[in-house]
Amino acid sequence: MELAFSGMSGILIMLFYGMAMLAIGVTTFLRNKKIHGSLDEYYLGGRSLGTLVLFFTFFATQYSGNTVIGYSAEAYRVGYANLVTVPFFIMIVLVYLLYAPRLYKISRKHNIVTPVDWLQLRFKSKAVSILGAIIMLYALGNFLLEQLIAIGQGVAGLTGGTVPYQVGVIFFITIMIIYGWLGGMRSVAYTDTMQGIALLVGVFMLLIGTILYFGGLPEAGDYIRTYSPENLGVPEGVGLVTWSNFLLLVGFGAAVYPNAIQRIFSAKNERALKRSLTQMAWMPFLTAGVVFIIGILAYTAFPDLSVAESEQVVGMMASVIANENIIFYVAMVLLFGGIIAAIVSTADSVLLTFSSIISKDLYGRYINPGASDTRKIMVGKILGVAAVAFLLVIAWNPPATLYQVFVLKLEILVQVAPAIILGLYWQRSHAKSVFAGMLAGTLLAAFFTFTGLKPLGMFSGIWGLILNLAIYTGGSLVFGDAAGEDLEADGGEPVEVSSIQPLQDH
């Protein structure tokens, strides 16, 4: 079938969205040239994001290219078992509401910029802070790799291969680095708003077009029942256990993405934060649910795709539907740009947080404590670009599907959840027990992940989390101080976290 975005039209659409994102970065820089002299301004947008922009930047973080491209492809491959994507996005929002408002209050009181700042403030332990930073950098690097792969798959699929995978990656990553370098968090947040609107409109129009031209769920169900009956049922036995603990892995792991936590710190006030998170509660149905249905409907549109081919199924469907009439063509242009901008907007926020942890938490706290904010930001930028270059080498020939890359990072990242969340509420938390639990959980999760072991059908990250919590809570009960410091209590001037002595343990 002829693809609407093959040839020059796909190239022009790609150029248009790339230039739009670049224009946002340049405009942001010109309106606020002092942005590179302040960590708060560059990494948190001056802590001034209102409800609408905050909502879309959360939306872009949670629903990245992996959602639209990766989850549709996974639904195509495994069928109705992939319906779990809807409740686990609901779980993420519930975990946000559990800890975000309290952490926000503490971040304002103590001038917290990064998640590692919170670990340092709470536990006053060099070991906890550095281990937390290493885990977060690993997860962010993995997350960024996921977005690089998604960019290439998305552009190649949407243009019918006219723009090769590698060319799409290089073009948009270059745009991302330029506007992120210029505008920091404000550029990221504004591009998130642009892509969010385009993505929502485009995804719904893709669903409508798919139903009109390829048939609805009954037709897809008949096809699956005939040719892939194993993909029609829901999990049973071990599969149900796997499905259930996946909710916990994603709910707690994705809710402590370092780039998502920095959005908590960026809120203008607590009211804006709570309203944006409340609005996020609807998005699992309107985004993940719709994407799941599209993946199921793809059975009748493109039967018998290989695993590699299925990674481009959304782009293939969009291009075919765009051929039908001008309305769908315009809608698929929005989807085309929305998908690519969503991926790039997620990648830029990941890179921004990656740079902030390197510049403020490692370089600024332990290597050169006397460095100015301008110097810290520059070090973060340079090392961030170096990390992107390294990941590009890996992404050039992607090692796994987007879904596999997504799960891999969560197995490790979820190990920081107890320290970040439980540390907010349990004053007895003991720093050495927190460190021991986090380290043991990470090592166990990594061992199970890389050896392929999956006892009782449970993810390696959950086994690591169980061990982590056992050591954390057991050690804190034995060694912790029941009269711990209340960091949310009113009174006193804001404290700069980097000034806290990092070598103390309690």
Secondary structure, 3 states (H helix, E strand, C coil): CCCCCCCHHHHHHHHHHHHHHHHHHHHHHHHCHHHHHCHHHHHHHHHCECHHHHHHHHHHHHCCHHHHHHHHHHHHHHHHHHHHHHHHHHHHHHHHHHHHHHHHHHHHHHCCCCHHHHHHHHHCCHHHHHHHHHHHHHHHHHHHHHHHHHHHHHHHHHCCCCCCHHHHHHHHHHHHHHHHHHHHHHHHHHHHHHHHHHHHHHHHHHHHHHHHHHCCHHHHHHHHHHHCHHHCCCCCCHHHHHHHHHHHHHHHHHHCCHHHHHHHHHECCHHHHHHHHHHHCCHHHHHHHHHHHHHHHHHHHCCCCCHHHHCCHHHHHHHHHHCCCHHHHHHHHHHHHHHHHHHHHHHHHHHHHHHHHHHHHHHHHHHCCCCCHHHHHHHHHHHHHHHHHHHHHHHCCCCCCHHHHHHHHHHHHHHHHHHHHHHHHCCCCCHHHHHHHHHHHHHHHHHHHHHCCCHHHCCHHHHHHHHHHHHHHHHHHHHCCCCCCCCCCCCCCCCCHHHCCCCCCC
